Amino acid sequence: MGPMKKKDDLKRQVSEAILACQDKQAEDVAILELEKDSGAFTDYFVMCSGTNPRQVQAISDAVDERLEALGLRVTHSEGYKQAEWVLLDYVDFVVHVFSEKARHFYDLERLWKSARRLDPAELLAKPKARKPATEKAMTVKETVAKSASVKTASAQKTRRKKA
């Protein structure tokens, strides 16, 4: 598969994930395009919020079903039962479905502030593709948490200045 075909496929897959979120009335749908040099393990984060555990699960189910219809299976998922932060890892992109409280608490947009925030329509214009990760020693949540611990000190300083 050529690089252009891969880019087109990735754009379509991420777009389908976004549409699945929107179909279930997900709130605050956001796409982060992660920089290759940032140590990121994926190309995109698709993030959204649900207002209650049932909606969080329904959004997750819709994403899974819609992408499976394209022949794309989730390689790893976490958090479905608790429905606070459901993570669906598709290697080239990761879908995060949060409760409103968990979204605010983990604040991935702040942790990955170097990432470019995209509008869903922008995604169809010009995404970046890269080779899929081969093996992951840590779960995705562990990797995100590790990144968070590195950035926590500066975030605490910023909060103190604002207080």
C-alpha positions in Angstrom: 0.0 0.0 0.0 1.5 3.4 -1.0 1.8 6.3 1.4 -1.0 8.2 -0.3 -3.4 5.3 0.0 -2.5 4.9 3.7 -3.0 8.6 4.3 -6.4 8.5 2.6 -7.4 5.4 4.6 -6.3 7.0 7.8 -8.3 10.1 7.1 -11.4 8.0 6.3 -11.0 5.9 9.5 -10.6 8.9 11.8 -13.5 10.7 10.0 -15.7 7.6 10.5 -14.8 7.5 14.2 -15.7 11.2 14.5 -19.0 10.6 12.7 -19.8 7.7 15.1 -19.2 10.0 18.1 -21.4 12.7 16.6 -24.2 10.1 15.8 -24.4 9.4 19.5 -24.5 13.1 20.4 -21.0 13.1 21.9 -20.1 16.5 23.4 -16.9 18.5 22.6 -15.5 16.3 19.9 -11.8 17.2 19.4 -9.0 15.9 17.2 -5.4 16.3 18.1 -2.8 15.7 15.4 0.3 14.6 17.4 3.7 15.6 16.3 6.1 12.9 15.2 8.9 14.4 17.3 6.8 14.6 20.5 7.3 11.0 21.5 3.7 10.3 20.5 2.8 6.7 19.9 0.0 7.5 17.5 -0.9 10.1 14.8 -4.2 11.3 16.2 -6.3 11.5 19.3 -10.0 11.7 18.8 -11.6 12.9 22.1 -15.2 13.4 23.2 -17.4 13.4 26.2 -20.6 11.7 27.2 -23.0 13.0 29.9 -23.5 9.6 31.7 -22.0 6.1 31.7 -24.5 4.7 29.3 -23.8 7.4 26.7 -20.0 6.9 27.1 -20.5 3.2 26.4 -22.9 3.9 23.5 -20.4 6.2 21.9 -17.6 3.6 22.3 -19.9 0.9 20.9 -20.8 3.1 17.9 -17.1 3.9 17.1 -16.2 0.2 17.4 -19.1 -0.9 15.2 -18.6 1.7 12.5 -14.8 1.0 12.2 -15.3 -2.7 12.3 -17.7 -2.3 9.3 -14.6 -0.8 7.5 -12.6 -3.9 8.4 -10.7 -2.1 11.2 -10.6 -3.8 14.6 -9.6 -2.1 17.8 -6.2 -3.4 18.9 -6.6 -2.5 22.5 -9.4 -1.1 24.7 -9.6 0.0 28.3 -12.2 1.4 30.7 -15.5 0.3 29.1 -17.0 -1.2 32.2 -16.3 1.8 34.4 -17.3 4.2 31.6 -15.3 7.1 33.0 -12.5 7.0 30.3 -12.9 4.5 27.5 -9.8 4.2 25.4 -10.0 2.6 21.9 -6.6 2.1 20.3 -6.5 1.7 16.5 -2.6 2.1 16.4 -2.6 5.1 14.0 -5.2 6.8 16.1 -6.7 6.5 19.6 -10.3 7.3 20.5 -10.9 8.6 24.0 -14.5 8.8 25.3 -14.7 10.5 28.6 -17.2 11.3 31.2 -17.3 15.1 31.6 -15.6 14.8 35.0 -12.8 12.5 33.8 -12.2 14.7 30.7 -11.7 17.7 32.9 -9.5 15.8 35.4 -7.1 14.2 32.9 -7.2 17.2 30.5 -5.3 15.6 27.6 -5.6 18.7 25.5 -3.4 20.5 28.1 -1.0 17.5 28.4 -0.6 17.4 24.6 -0.7 21.1 24.1 2.0 20.9 21.4 -0.4 18.9 19.3 -2.3 20.7 16.5 -6.0 20.8 17.3 -8.1 20.0 14.2 -11.7 20.7 13.3 -13.4 17.6 12.0 -13.7 19.2 8.5 -9.9 20.0 8.5 -9.0 16.4 8.8 -10.2 15.8 5.3 -7.8 18.4 4.0 -4.3 17.2 5.1 -3.4 14.7 7.8 0.0 13.2 8.4 0.4 9.4 8.3 3.2 7.4 9.8 4.2 3.8 10.2 2.1 1.9 12.8 3.8 1.1 16.1 5.0 -2.5 16.3 4.9 -3.4 20.0 3.9 -1.5 23.1 5.5 -2.3 26.4 3.1 -0.1 28.3 -0.6 0.3 27.9 -1.7 3.5 26.3 -3.1 4.9 29.5 0.3 4.2 31.2 2.1 6.1 28.5 -0.3 9.0 28.7 0.1 9.0 32.5 3.9 8.9 32.2 3.7 11.9 29.9 1.5 13.6 32.4 3.9 13.1 35.3 6.7 14.8 33.2 4.5 17.8 32.5 2.8 18.0 35.9 5.5 20.2 37.6 5.2 23.0 35.0 1.4 22.7 35.1 1.4 23.1 38.9 3.6 26.2 38.6 1.2 27.7 36.1 -1.7 27.0 38.4 0.0 28.6 41.3 0.7 31.8 39.2 -2.9 32.0 38.2 -4.1 31.5 41.8 
